[in-house]
Amino acid sequence: MYEVKIGGDLFKQMETNNGQNLFDFSMKQPVMLVFLRHFGCTFCREALADISQKKEVLESLGAKLVFVHMASNDVADKYFSRYDIPGAIHVSDPECNFYKAFGLMKGTFTQLFGLQTWIRGFQAGLIDGHGIGSQLGDGFQMPGVFVIQEGELKEAFIHKLASDRPDYEGLVKNCCALI
């Protein structure tokens, strides 16, 4: 189990676009909570494409996908539809309060603009076609992925670089193995 002082009270505050809170979702099934960078970010777009491709597998493992973003819900819905995740469950956090509560910090120069990030950005943005767009949120905010079950944090992936690519399936499998 991942040892962080994050729990039910915070999860109850995290109301989704459909009016439910994260705590209630987590009491029914494991929740993969994906904190995104801003929607104009190449790596945010890559993450959405990755999750879209793995959505069926993640759900077959029992996970409910919930996203946290820094845009309005209307803007977010357009991006989720664009990446073939229509009807996505998500939490709007333009002030990054939930990001902070989960320990997701602002990126350093190296995390955001270092050589490894540039190389991956070239691959993801130009070669893989994810491009870049307008900054829709805090461009310095780092992302992360958490698995929450029964009101408790079970797994976490906190990006060391903006360009890190989590093993979404592995995070869910680790959590489900704990059941």
ROZA-98390 format. One record per residue (C-alpha): x, y, z. Coordinates in steps of 0.5 Angstrom, whole numbers, padded with zeros to 4 digits, always signed. Layout:
// ROZA-98390
XYZ/...
//
This chain:
// ROZA-98390
+0000+0000+0000/+0002+0007-0002/+0004+0011+0005/+0001+0018+0004/-0004+0022+0008/-0009+0022+0003/-0016+0020+0005/-0023+0020+0005/-0025+0027+0006/-0021+0029+0000/-0024+0024-0004/-0031+0026-0002/-0029+0034-0004/-0027+0031-0011/-0034+0032-0015/-0034+0029-0022/-0037+0032-0028/-0043+0028-0027/-0044+0030-0019/-0041+0024-0016/-0035+0024-0011/-0029+0020-0012/-0030+0017-0005/-0036+0014-0007/-0033+0011-0014/-0028+0008-0010/-0032+0004-0005/-0035+0001-0011/-0029-0001-0015/-0022+0001-0016/-0021+0008-0019/-0015+0010-0023/-0014+0017-0022/-0010+0021-0028/-0008+0028-0026/-0006+0031-0033/-0002+0036-0035/-0005+0042-0039/-0009+0040-0045/-0004+0043-0050/+0002+0039-0048/+0004+0034-0052/+0005+0029-0046/-0002+0030-0044/-0005+0028-0051/+0000+0022-0051/-0003+0020-0044/-0010+0021-0047/-0008+0017-0053/-0005+0011-0049/-0011+0011-0044/-0016+0011-0050/-0012+0005-0053/-0012+0001-0046/-0019+0003-0044/-0022-0003-0045/-0016-0007-0041/-0016-0003-0035/-0024-0003-0035/-0024-0011-0035/-0019-0011-0030/-0024-0007-0026/-0022+0000-0026/-0026+0006-0026/-0022+0012-0030/-0023+0019-0027/-0019+0024-0030/-0017+0031-0026/-0015+0037-0031/-0014+0044-0030/-0019+0046-0036/-0027+0048-0036/-0031+0041-0036/-0034+0043-0043/-0026+0044-0046/-0025+0037-0042/-0030+0034-0046/-0028+0036-0053/-0021+0033-0051/-0024+0027-0048/-0028+0026-0055/-0022+0028-0059/-0018+0022-0056/-0024+0017-0056/-0026+0017-0049/-0033+0020-0050/-0037+0021-0043/-0030+0021-0039/-0031+0022-0032/-0027+0028-0029/-0026+0033-0024/-0024+0040-0026/-0018+0043-0022/-0016+0050-0025/-0013+0052-0018/-0009+0046-0018/-0011+0045-0011/-0012+0037-0012/-0006+0037-0015/-0002+0040-0009/-0006+0035-0004/-0004+0029-0008/+0004+0032-0008/+0004+0034-0015/+0009+0039-0015/+0011+0045-0021/+0016+0042-0025/+0023+0044-0025/+0027+0047-0031/+0030+0040-0032/+0023+0036-0031/+0020+0040-0036/+0025+0042-0041/+0031+0038-0040/+0034+0034-0046/+0031+0027-0045/+0024+0031-0045/+0026+0034-0051/+0028+0028-0054/+0021+0025-0052/+0017+0031-0054/+0020+0030-0061/+0018+0023-0061/+0011+0024-0058/+0009+0031-0062/+0012+0030-0069/+0013+0023-0070/+0007+0020-0067/+0003+0026-0068/+0001+0029-0062/+0003+0036-0063/+0002+0042-0058/-0003+0046-0057/-0005+0052-0053/-0004+0052-0046/-0010+0051-0042/-0008+0051-0035/-0001+0051-0031/+0004+0049-0036/+0009+0048-0030/+0004+0043-0027/+0007+0036-0026/+0002+0030-0027/+0001+0023-0024/-0003+0017-0023/-0006+0014-0017/-0010+0008-0016/-0016+0009-0010/-0020+0003-0007/-0025+0003-0002/-0023+0010+0000/-0015+0009+0001/-0010+0010-0004/-0007+0004-0006/-0002+0005-0012/+0002+0012-0015/+0006+0014-0020/+0009+0021-0020/+0012+0023-0026/+0020+0025-0025/+0020+0028-0032/+0014+0031-0036/+0015+0026-0041/+0015+0020-0037/+0010+0014-0039/+0006+0011-0034/+0005+0003-0034/-0003+0004-0033/-0004-0003-0033/+0001-0005-0028/-0002+0000-0023/-0009-0003-0024/-0006-0010-0024/-0002-0009-0017/-0008-0006-0014/-0013-0011-0016/-0007-0016-0013/-0008-0013-0007/-0016-0015-0006/
//
